[in-house]
């Protein structure tokens, strides 16, 4: 019971206080990849804590007091002892419903969300190959369209897409920056990260923390791609390319260099924020690891107690007359 209460409190703390605090923090803009990890782990840790809390309610871990305590602790059928207590069955059923419902909901939404994104990307890629032409010099697919746009379709072997409008308005340096940005999306598996962040928001759309995680991961993947482009091209060239592309929308399931966050990203590129130092980055990675490890630590002691409840030795039952024998009689020990 204590472990379950601790896990529920931890999940509530992450969702009610952890997510707003992370959203207000400025450091993820200086270390986008670490920020992405923090958001994904925060959401995963909250869900895992709720599932583990349900499991903790289902499995008895406390020994029954009295003269036969040593005997009951050695019997797997200690479940019977818990369910015989007032409210024990209700707690176990509630825990089972919580664990199974959350697990099933997340599994279903994972398959549905990622599957829908993959199918949309395949359809879009098929249409692009029919309408576009491959430019071997750029290593990109060019489609005839007057609006400047650049984006990539999910998958490392899928194409980077440029419109003829983009080729017309971007100079060589800006074009190289745009291509580096899109290839950073592909090499970083940013489509998958954005899809994973969208799963909790799809499963529990009324939880603000999960919606924030989805939006922040999408934003931070763009910052990470901007930084990758700025490592290969001048920062101002990247900023100019973003200004040129403006709010050009990407295709279905695609990530584009433009978009609604372009203006804020241009300001960030011009300001050139200092990246986190090694010590701060190491501290951030330890904090992210602690987020996911803490629920397991909370459950470690109760789990050890549960696994230690072995079979009832027949000799011990025979040697313990009276209440002990009556208690274990008929039990599959």
C-alpha positions, 0 to 999 in steps of 0.5 A, spaced: 500 500 500 505 504 501 509 503 495 502 504 491 501 511 494 508 513 493 508 511 485 501 515 485 504 521 488 510 521 484 506 520 477 501 526 480 507 530 482 510 529 475 504 531 471 502 537 475 509 540 477 514 537 473 511 538 466 510 546 467 516 547 471 520 543 465 516 547 460 518 554 463 525 552 463 530 555 458 535 550 458 532 545 453 533 551 448 540 550 449 540 543 449 534 540 445 536 533 444 537 533 452 530 536 452 527 531 448 529 526 452 527 529 458 520 530 456 519 523 453 522 520 460 517 525 464 511 522 460 513 515 460 515 515 467 508 518 469 505 512 465 509 507 468 508 509 475 501 509 474 501 502 471 506 500 477 501 502 482 496 498 480 501 492 480 503 494 487 495 494 489 494 487 486 500 483 489 500 483 497 507 484 500 506 485 507 506 479 512 500 477 516 502 478 524 501 473 529 504 466 530 503 464 523 507 470 520 513 466 518 508 460 515 504 465 511 510 469 508 513 463 505 506 461 501 504 464 494 497 463 496 498 470 501 494 473 496 488 469 499 490 473 506 490 480 503 483 478 499 480 476 506 481 483 509 476 488 509 477 492 502 483 487 500 479 485 494 477 492 492 484 494 492 486 488 488 481 489 483 482 497 482 489 496 481 488 490 476 483 495 472 488 501 473 494 497 470 491 493 465 487 499 462 493 504 462 497 498 459 492 497 453 490 504 452 497 506 451 499 499 447 493 501 442 494 508 441 502 507 440 500 502 434 494 506 432 498 513 432 505 510 429 501 506 424 497 512 421 503 516 421 507 511 417 501 509 412 500 517 411 508 517 410 507 512 405 502 515 401 505 521 401 511 519 398 508 515 393 505 521 390 511 525 391 515 520 386 509 520 381 509 528 381 517 529 382 524 528 379 530 526 383 536 531 383 542 527 384 546 533 385 542 535 391 540 528 393 533 531 393 526 530 390 524 536 386 517 538 385 514 543 381 510 548 385 511 556 386 511 556 393 518 555 397 518 549 401 522 544 404 521 538 408 523 530 409 518 524 409 519 519 415 525 514 414 532 515 413 531 512 405 525 517 404 527 523 400 528 530 402 523 534 398 524 541 395 519 545 391 522 549 385 519 555 388 525 554 394 530 553 389 528 559 386 529 564 392 534 560 396 542 561 394 547 555 395 549 557 402 542 557 404 540 551 400 545 547 403 543 549 410 536 547 409 538 540 406 542 539 412 536 541 417 532 536 413 537 530 413 538 532 421 531 530 422 532 523 418 538 521 422 536 523 428 529 519 427 525 525 429 519 523 426 519 517 431 520 521 437 515 526 435 510 520 434 512 517 441 511 524 444 504 524 441 502 517 443 500 519 451 497 525 448 492 521 444 491 516 449 489 521 454 488 528 451 485 531 457 492 531 461 495 538 459 502 535 461 502 530 455 499 535 450 505 539 453 510 534 451 507 533 444 508 540 443 515 541 446 518 535 443 516 537 436 519 544 437 525 541 440 526 537 434 526 543 430 531 546 434 536 540 434 535 540 426 537 548 426 543 546 430 545 541 426 544 545 420 548 551 423 554 546 425 555 545 417 553 552 415 553 559 418 548 561 423 545 567 419 545 563 413 540 558 416 536 564 419 535 567 412 533 560 409 528 560 415 525 567 413 525 565 406 521 559 407 517 562 412 510 558 414 511 553 409 507 547 411 510 540 410 506 534 407 503 529 411 507 526 416 513 530 414 518 535 418 519 541 414 524 547 415 519 552 415 513 552 419 509 556 425 515 556 429 520 559 424 520 566 427 522 564 434 527 559 431 530 565 427 531 569 433 534 564 437 539 563 431 541 570 431 542 570 439 546 564 438 545 561 445 551 558 449 550 550 449 550 547 456 557 545 459 559 538 460 557 539 467 550 541 466 549 536 461 552 530 465 547 533 471 541 533 466 542 526 464 543 524 471 536 527 472 533 524 466 535 517 468 533 518 475 526 520 473 525 513 470 529 509 475 525 512 481 518 508 480 523 502 480 526 504 486 519 505 490 517 498 487 524 494 489 523 493 496 515 490 495 517 486 489 523 483 493 518 481 499 513 478 493 518 474 490 521 471 497 514 468 498 515 461 496 511 455 497 509 452 503 514 447 505 509 441 507 514 439 513 513 446 516 505 445 515 505 438 518 509 441 524 505 447 525 498 444 528 492 448 529 491 455 526 497 454 521 495 447 519 488 450 518 490 456 514 494 452 509 489 446 508 487 446 501 491 451 499 496 449 493 502 451 496 
